[in-house]
């Protein structure tokens, strides 16, 4: 999913087509936890990967976004897993940088290799001479900047070319009778990244040496693609009618699950167009504030929020970023950006998480002065919450 889609979609990322997806915040947290580990350079004590004698991937947090890279219903033996799992030196080849998180799957000529995820083909080497087929590779770049690597393929078996868009489950080439295996890994910025498979539930989604995982990589579900097309059509009709809030909701729904068919791509483009429209209106409101008309800016922001719903909040927040440290605008910006804190406070209060609610309301209290209506509301809230907390204890 593109950064724009991640930022805009109500649901995003990786449990598989048609299933509940983690939120943007959950995905960012998961990525952050693992990226801290995998950005360390190549060395024997590299964090995030177990000793070669141990089971790999235990407890390592990383969203499952990929399918096993061969047709659904087929199983292929794992010749080698992360860090040369259970093989070790001198035979293991996955104990150095760019291979720590790689797999070797037993796939030979006549057996197909499939795209593990939707993306765009960026590299195809398919003409290695006899005896050198290990040089054959296909790279597929994904919307979040990751690249899936398919190496040691059979010469003259590629079914795709550079620039092609492919969907998960689409056949891209065959295996090799020379290499006797597919070398598969994920790169991001030429650093290998851990991959967990959506269609392999055991062992935290990380097949181990000797396993024979069966693929569920059957391609996009017809019901899901049908829903994407329908939401795009509804969104397009609303967009043409300049009903932007309705259009946004449909386009966001069309991109909630990443299936990069034409209507998905077009929905992303429309979301970007809506962003440009909203940002222009936000910029006008900020200009009012810069000219000293804070009341006028406040009024415009209310109109924008009403017109574009939740989508507007993120755009207003982004627009105010440049003014947050300016003494002239600092207090005003803090109040304008406080909507998220209000929502968190009310949510915590609703679910009777008293300490959390008190923390948020105290944070809000700092933004207002005595005599302002919001200050009085917060004072009363804090008193009520303290009473509720004492009664519960």
C-alpha positions in Angstrom: 0.0 0.0 0.0 1.3 3.4 -0.8 2.2 5.9 2.0 -0.9 7.9 1.0 -3.1 4.9 1.3 -1.6 3.9 4.6 -2.2 7.4 5.9 -5.7 7.5 4.6 -7.2 4.1 4.8 -9.2 3.2 7.8 -7.8 -0.3 7.6 -4.4 -1.4 6.2 -1.8 -4.1 6.1 -1.6 -7.7 6.5 -3.9 -10.5 7.6 -5.0 -11.5 4.1 -7.7 -10.6 1.7 -11.1 -10.1 3.2 -10.0 -10.4 6.8 -9.8 -7.7 9.5 -6.8 -5.5 9.1 -4.6 -3.8 11.8 -4.9 -0.1 12.1 -2.3 2.4 10.7 -1.1 3.0 14.2 -0.7 -0.8 14.9 1.2 -1.3 11.7 3.5 1.6 12.4 4.2 0.2 15.9 4.9 -3.2 14.5 7.2 -1.9 11.8 9.0 0.3 14.3 9.7 -2.5 16.7 11.2 -4.7 14.0 13.0 -2.0 12.0 14.9 -1.2 15.2 16.3 -4.7 15.1 16.9 -5.4 11.5 18.7 -2.1 10.7 21.7 -3.4 12.6 24.6 -4.3 10.3 25.7 -7.8 9.4 27.4 -9.5 12.3 27.1 -12.7 14.3 25.1 -11.1 17.1 22.6 -9.3 14.9 19.5 -8.7 16.9 16.1 -10.1 15.7 17.4 -13.4 14.5 18.0 -16.6 16.5 21.1 -18.7 16.5 21.2 -21.0 13.4 20.4 -24.0 15.7 17.2 -22.5 16.9 13.7 -22.0 15.6 13.6 -18.7 13.7 11.1 -15.8 14.0 9.8 -16.6 17.5 8.4 -13.4 19.0 9.6 -11.2 16.2 6.9 -8.7 15.3 6.4 -8.0 11.6 3.1 -7.8 9.7 2.4 -10.8 7.5 2.0 -9.3 4.0 3.2 -12.0 1.7 1.9 -15.4 0.4 4.1 -18.4 -0.2 5.5 -17.9 -3.8 3.9 -20.7 -5.7 0.4 -21.8 -6.7 -2.2 -22.5 -4.1 -2.6 -26.1 -2.9 1.0 -27.1 -3.6 3.7 -27.8 -1.0 7.4 -27.3 -1.4 10.1 -28.4 1.1 12.2 -25.8 2.8 15.9 -26.5 2.0 17.1 -23.6 4.1 15.5 -21.0 6.4 16.7 -17.8 8.1 20.3 -17.7 9.3 21.0 -21.1 7.7 18.5 -22.6 10.1 19.5 -26.2 11.3 22.1 -26.4 8.6 24.9 -24.1 9.7 28.4 -23.6 8.5 30.0 -24.6 6.2 27.0 -25.5 4.0 24.6 -22.7 5.0 24.5 -19.7 2.7 22.0 -17.6 4.7 24.3 -16.4 7.4 25.4 -13.1 5.9 23.9 -9.7 5.0 21.1 -9.8 2.4 20.4 -13.4 3.1 19.7 -13.6 6.9 16.0 -13.7 6.3 16.0 -15.7 3.0 14.5 -19.1 2.2 15.4 -21.8 -0.2 12.3 -23.7 -1.4 12.6 -26.9 -3.4 11.1 -25.9 -6.8 12.4 -27.3 -10.1 11.7 -26.7 -13.8 8.1 -27.3 -14.8 6.9 -26.1 -11.4 5.7 -22.5 -11.3 6.8 -19.6 -9.1 4.2 -17.0 -8.3 4.2 -13.4 -7.1 4.0 -13.4 -3.3 2.3 -10.0 -3.3 0.9 -7.4 -5.7 3.5 -5.1 -7.2 5.5 -3.9 -10.2 8.3 -5.9 -11.9 11.6 -3.9 -11.7 14.2 -6.5 -12.8 14.2 -9.6 -14.9 17.3 -11.7 -15.7 16.1 -14.8 -17.6 18.9 -15.7 -20.0 21.7 -17.2 -17.9 23.6 -19.8 -19.9 23.5 -23.5 -19.0 25.4 -24.1 -15.8 24.8 -20.6 -14.6 21.1 -20.5 -14.0 21.6 -19.2 -10.4 22.1 -15.8 -12.0 18.5 -15.6 -13.1 16.3 -13.3 -10.9 13.0 -11.4 -10.8 12.4 -8.4 -8.5 8.9 -7.2 -7.7 8.7 -3.8 -6.0 5.8 -3.2 -3.6 4.0 0.0 -2.7 5.7 0.3 0.7 9.2 0.3 -0.8 9.8 -3.4 -0.1 11.0 -5.7 -2.9 10.4 -9.4 -3.1 13.4 -11.3 -4.7 12.9 -14.5 -6.7 16.3 -16.0 -7.6 17.9 -19.1 -9.3 15.0 -19.4 -11.7 15.0 -21.5 -14.9 16.3 -19.8 -18.0 13.8 -18.7 -20.6 10.8 -19.4 -18.3 10.0 -15.8 -17.3 6.3 -14.8 -17.9 6.8 -11.2 -16.9 8.9 -8.2 -18.0 10.2 -5.1 -16.4 7.3 -2.6 -15.9 4.6 -5.2 -15.6 2.1 -4.9 -12.8 1.4 -8.3 -11.2 -1.0 -9.6 -8.6 -0.3 -12.1 -5.8 -0.8 -15.6 -7.1 0.2 -14.6 -10.7 2.7 -17.0 -12.3 6.0 -15.3 -13.0 8.4 -18.1 -14.0 9.5 -21.7 -13.3 12.1 -23.2 -11.1 15.5 -24.5 -12.2 16.8 -28.1 -12.5 20.3 -26.8 -11.9 19.6 -24.8 -8.7 16.9 -27.2 -7.6 15.4 -24.4 -5.4 13.9 -20.9 -5.4 15.8 -18.4 -3.3 13.3 -16.0 -1.9 13.8 -13.0 0.3 12.6 -9.4 1.0 14.8 -6.4 0.5 14.3 -2.7 1.5 17.1 -0.4 0.6 19.3 -3.4 -0.1 18.8 -4.7 3.5 17.1 -8.0 4.0 13.9 -7.8 6.0 12.0 -10.5 7.8 9.0 -11.8 6.0 6.1 -13.8 7.5 3.6 -15.6 5.3 -0.1 -15.0 5.6 -0.9 -18.5 4.4 1.4 -20.3 6.8 0.1 -20.1 10.4 2.4 -22.4 12.3 5.7 -21.1 13.8 4.7 -17.4 13.6 4.4 -17.6 9.8 8.1 -18.5 9.4 8.7 -21.9 7.7 11.7 -23.8 9.1 14.3 -26.1 7.6 12.5 -29.4 6.6 9.0 -28.0 6.6 6.8 -28.5 3.5 4.4 -25.5 3.7 1.3 -25.6 1.4 0.5 -22.4 -0.4 -2.8 -20.5 -0.2 -1.7 -18.1 -2.8 -4.7 -18.3 -5.1 -4.8 -14.7 -6.1 -7.4 -12.0 -5.2 -10.8 -13.1 -4.1 -13.5 -12.3 -6.7 -15.8 -10.8 -4.0 -13.1 -8.5 -2.8 -12.2 -7.2 -6.3 -15.9 -6.8 -7.0 -16.3 -4.7 -3.9 -13.3 -2.6 -4.8 -14.8 -1.9 -8.3 -18.2 -1.1 -6.8 -16.7 1.3 -4.3 -14.6 3.0 -6.9 -17.7 3.5 -9.2 -19.7 5.0 -6.3 -16.8 7.2 -5.3 -16.3 8.4 -8.9 -20.0 9.3 -9.2 -19.8 11.3 -5.9 -16.5 12.9 -7.0 -18.0 14.1 -10.3 -20.9 15.6 -8.3 -18.4 17.3 -6.1 -19.6 15.4 -3.0 -16.1 15.0 -1.8 -16.8 13.6 1.7 -18.9 10.8 0.2 -16.3 10.3 -2.6 -13.5 10.0 -0.1 -15.3 7.4 2.0 -15.9 5.2 -1.1 -12.3 5.6 -2.3 -11.0 4.8 1.2 -13.1 1.7 1.3 -11.8 0.8 -2.2 -8.2 0.9 -0.9 -8.8 -0.7 2.6 -7.4 -4.0 1.3 -4.4 -3.9 -1.1 -5.3 -5.5 -4.4 -3.7 -3.5 -7.1 -6.3 -3.8 -9.8 -7.0 -0.8 -12.0 -9.9 0.5 -9.8 -7.7 0.3 -6.7 -5.0 2.4 -8.4 -7.6 4.9 -9.7 -9.0 5.2 -6.2 -5.5 6.1 -4.8 -5.2 8.7 -7.5 -8.6 10.2 -6.6 -7.6 10.2 -2.9 -4.5 12.2 -3.8 -6.7 14.7 -5.8 -8.9 15.1 -2.8 -5.9 15.7 -0.6 -4.8 18.5 -2.9 -8.2 20.1 -2.8 -8.4 19.9 1.0 -4.8 21.2 1.4 -5.6 24.2 -0.7 -8.6 25.1 1.6 -6.5 24.5 4.7 -3.8 26.8 3.3 -6.4 29.5 2.8 -7.5 29.2 6.4 -3.9 29.4 7.7 -3.4 32.5 5.6 -6.3 34.1 7.5 -4.5 33.2 10.8 -1.2 34.6 9.5 -3.0 37.9 8.7 -4.3 38.0 12.3 -7.8 36.7 11.6 -7.8 33.7 14.0 -11.6 33.7 14.3 -11.9 33.5 10.5 -9.4 30.6 10.4 -11.3 28.7 13.2 -14.5 29.1 11.2 -12.8 27.8 8.0 -11.4 24.8 9.8 -14.9 23.9 11.2 -16.3 24.2 7.7 -13.5 22.0 6.3 -14.0 19.4 9.0 -17.7 19.3 8.3 -17.2 19.1 4.6 -14.4 16.4 4.6 -15.0 14.5 7.8 -12.1 12.6 9.5 -9.9 13.0 6.4 -9.7 16.7 7.1 -8.3 16.3 10.6 -5.0 14.8 9.3 -4.7 17.5 6.6 -5.3 20.4 9.0 -2.8 18.9 11.4 -0.2 18.6 8.6 -0.9 22.2 7.5 -0.3 23.5 11.0 3.1 21.8 11.4 5.1 24.8 10.1 3.6 27.1 12.7 3.8 24.9 15.8 7.0 26.5 17.1 6.3 30.1 16.1 5.6 32.1 19.4 2.9 34.1 17.6 0.9 31.0 16.7 2.1 28.3 19.1 -0.9 28.5 21.5 -3.4 28.7 18.7 -1.9 25.8 16.8 -1.9 23.7 20.0 -5.7 24.3 20.4 -6.4 23.5 16.8 -4.4 20.3 17.0 -6.1 19.2 20.2 -9.0 17.4 18.5 -7.1 14.1 18.7 -6.5 14.5 22.5 -10.2 15.3 23.0 -11.1 12.1 21.2 -8.6 10.0 23.2 -9.9 11.5 26.4 -13.5 10.8 25.6 -12.6 7.3 24.5 -10.8 6.5 27.7 -13.6 8.0 29.7 -16.2 5.9 27.9 -14.3 2.7 28.7 -13.7 3.8 32.3 -9.9 3.9 31.9 -9.8 6.7 34.5 -6.0 7.3 34.8 -5.7 7.5 31.0 -8.7 9.9 30.8 -7.3 12.1 33.6 -3.9 12.3 31.8 -5.5 13.5 28.6 -7.8 16.1 30.2 -4.8 17.5 32.2 -3.0 17.7 28.9 -5.9 19.6 27.4 -6.2 21.9 30.5 -2.8 23.4 29.7 -4.1 24.7 26.4 -6.8 26.9 27.8 -7.1 29.8 30.2 -9.6 30.4 33.1 -12.7 31.9 31.7 -12.6 30.0 28.4 -15.6 27.5 28.1 -13.3 24.6 27.4 -11.3 25.3 30.6 -14.5 25.0 32.7 -15.6 21.8 30.9 -12.2 20.2 31.6 -12.2 21.3 35.2 -15.6 19.5 35.7 -14.4 16.4 33.8 -11.3 16.1 36.0 -13.4 16.4 39.2 -15.9 13.8 38.0 -13.1 11.4 36.9 -11.3 11.7 40.3 -14.6 10.8 42.0 -15.2 7.9 39.7 -11.7 6.6 40.3 -12.0 6.9 44.1 -15.4 5.1 44.1 -14.0 2.3 42.0 -11.0 1.8 44.3 
